[in-house]
Amino acid sequence: MNQYIQTKQADFIKAIDFFKKDISSIRTGRANPAMLDGIFVDAYGTKTALVGLASINVPEARSMIVTPWDKTITKDIEKAITTANLGINPVNEGDKIRLVVPQLTEENRKELVKKLSEKMEIARIALRQIRDEIKNIIEAAFKDKAMSEDDKFRFIKELDEEITKQNDVLKSIKDKKEEEIMTI
């Protein structure tokens, strides 16, 4: 691997990690606390992440229990979950909120796969931007006569191979998540 790719290796890792985190919120037929990661609750006069206000447990495959540490904000948490539009209706049990993840219909599954594909395309765009940055650095080094034309083409070929490898990693992650979504 050439030094130009090595300098941006951390960016590739960040892009793939962001994709993994981004798709973890897409629901499958099973309850997953990551579904609640993007929810912010209006509590104490400020927006606070739900995970900072309550514990989230998964007692069975299709339900979650959100237990607020301060019982006075239970209604606020319920409202935040409802407005997050996750397709899950919260049931307020006084001191905790029960979330039952409904079985996905075929239509829902197809819609989630479509959403997954959109998120993958965003990740691929991020990889292309990193590729363009590296290519510009290689082109600039060639213009400054820091490398020969053969080296330039070899580095660009290695860059394209690396991008292909990274796109394959994204595709395998997407395929695994798609399988989880489509499994009944």
C-alpha positions in Angstrom: 0.0 0.0 0.0 1.4 3.4 -1.0 2.0 6.2 1.5 -0.8 8.3 0.0 -3.4 5.7 0.8 -1.9 5.0 4.2 -2.3 8.7 5.2 -6.0 8.5 4.6 -6.6 5.0 6.0 -8.2 6.4 9.1 -10.7 8.2 6.9 -11.7 4.9 5.3 -12.2 3.3 8.7 -14.3 6.3 9.9 -16.5 6.1 6.8 -17.2 2.4 7.3 -17.8 2.8 11.1 -20.2 5.7 10.4 -22.1 3.4 8.0 -22.3 0.6 10.6 -23.6 3.0 13.2 -26.0 4.6 10.8 -27.6 1.4 9.8 -27.8 0.0 13.3 -30.8 2.3 13.8 -32.7 0.6 11.0 -35.0 -1.8 12.6 -35.3 -5.4 11.9 -37.9 -7.8 13.2 -36.1 -7.9 16.5 -35.8 -5.3 19.3 -32.5 -3.5 19.4 -31.5 -0.6 21.8 -29.6 1.0 18.9 -33.0 1.9 17.4 -33.4 4.5 20.1 -29.9 6.1 19.6 -31.1 9.1 17.7 -33.8 10.1 20.0 -33.5 13.3 22.0 -35.8 14.2 24.9 -36.9 17.7 25.9 -36.1 17.4 29.6 -34.9 19.9 32.1 -35.2 22.7 29.6 -32.8 21.1 27.1 -32.6 18.4 24.5 -30.8 15.3 26.0 -30.1 11.9 24.4 -32.5 9.2 25.6 -29.6 7.0 26.6 -28.5 9.7 29.0 -31.8 9.7 30.8 -32.9 6.1 31.1 -31.8 2.5 30.9 -32.9 0.4 28.0 -33.4 -3.3 28.4 -34.5 -6.0 25.9 -36.3 -8.7 28.0 -37.5 -10.6 24.9 -36.9 -10.6 21.1 -39.7 -8.2 20.2 -39.9 -5.8 23.2 -37.8 -3.2 25.0 -38.3 -1.5 28.4 -37.1 2.1 28.9 -36.7 2.9 32.6 -36.1 6.6 33.3 -33.8 7.3 36.1 -36.0 10.3 37.1 -39.7 9.2 37.0 -40.9 12.8 36.4 -39.7 12.8 32.8 -41.5 9.5 31.8 -44.1 11.5 29.8 -41.3 13.5 28.1 -39.6 10.3 27.0 -42.9 8.8 25.8 -43.5 11.9 23.7 -40.0 11.8 22.2 -40.3 8.2 21.2 -43.7 8.9 19.6 -42.4 11.9 17.6 -39.3 9.9 16.5 -41.7 8.0 14.2 -40.0 4.6 14.6 -43.2 2.7 13.9 -43.3 1.6 17.6 -46.0 2.8 20.0 -44.8 3.4 23.5 -46.9 2.1 26.4 -46.5 4.1 29.6 -46.6 1.8 32.6 -46.1 4.6 35.1 -42.4 4.0 36.1 -41.3 2.6 32.8 -42.2 2.6 29.1 -42.7 -0.7 27.2 -42.0 -0.7 23.5 -43.3 -3.7 21.5 -41.6 -4.0 18.1 -44.4 -5.0 15.6 -43.8 -7.8 13.1 -42.6 -6.3 9.8 -44.9 -6.6 6.8 -43.4 -7.3 3.3 -44.0 -3.7 2.4 -42.2 -2.4 5.5 -39.3 -4.7 4.8 -38.9 -3.4 1.2 -39.1 0.2 2.5 -36.4 -0.5 5.0 -34.2 -2.2 2.4 -34.6 0.9 0.2 -33.6 3.1 3.2 -30.6 0.9 3.7 -29.5 1.3 0.1 -29.8 5.1 0.4 -27.5 5.0 3.5 -25.0 2.8 1.6 -24.9 5.3 -1.3 -24.1 8.1 1.2 -21.2 5.9 2.5 -20.0 5.2 -1.0 -20.0 9.0 -1.7 -17.9 9.5 1.4 -15.4 6.9 0.0 -15.4 8.6 -3.4 -14.6 11.9 -1.7 -11.6 10.3 0.1 -10.5 8.8 -3.2 -10.7 12.2 -4.9 -8.6 13.8 -2.1 -5.9 11.1 -2.4 -5.9 11.4 -6.2 -5.5 15.2 -6.0 -2.5 14.7 -3.7 -1.0 12.3 -6.1 -1.6 14.6 -9.1 -0.1 17.5 -7.1 3.0 15.4 -6.3 3.4 14.6 -9.9 3.1 18.2 -10.9 5.8 19.1 -8.4 8.0 16.5 -10.0 8.1 14.5 -6.8 7.3 11.3 -8.7 7.5 9.8 -12.2 4.5 9.4 -14.5 4.8 5.6 -14.0 4.6 6.0 -10.2 1.6 8.3 -10.6 -0.3 5.7 -12.6 0.8 2.9 -10.3 -0.4 4.9 -7.2 -3.7 5.7 -8.9 -4.2 2.0 -9.8 -3.5 1.0 -6.2 -6.0 3.6 -5.0 -8.7 2.2 -7.3 -8.0 -1.3 -6.0 -8.3 0.0 -2.4 -11.6 1.8 -3.2 -12.9 -1.4 -4.7 -11.9 -3.3 -1.6 -13.6 -0.7 0.7 -16.8 -0.8 -1.4 -16.8 -4.6 -1.1 -16.7 -4.3 2.7 -19.6 -1.8 2.6 -21.6 -4.2 0.3 -21.0 -7.2 2.7 -22.2 -5.1 5.7 -25.3 -4.0 3.7 -26.0 -7.6 2.5 -25.9 -8.9 6.1 -28.2 -6.1 7.3 -30.6 -6.7 4.4 -30.7 -10.4 5.3 -31.6 -9.5 8.9 -34.4 -7.2 7.6 -35.8 -9.7 5.2 -35.7 -12.7 7.6 -39.2 -13.3 9.0 
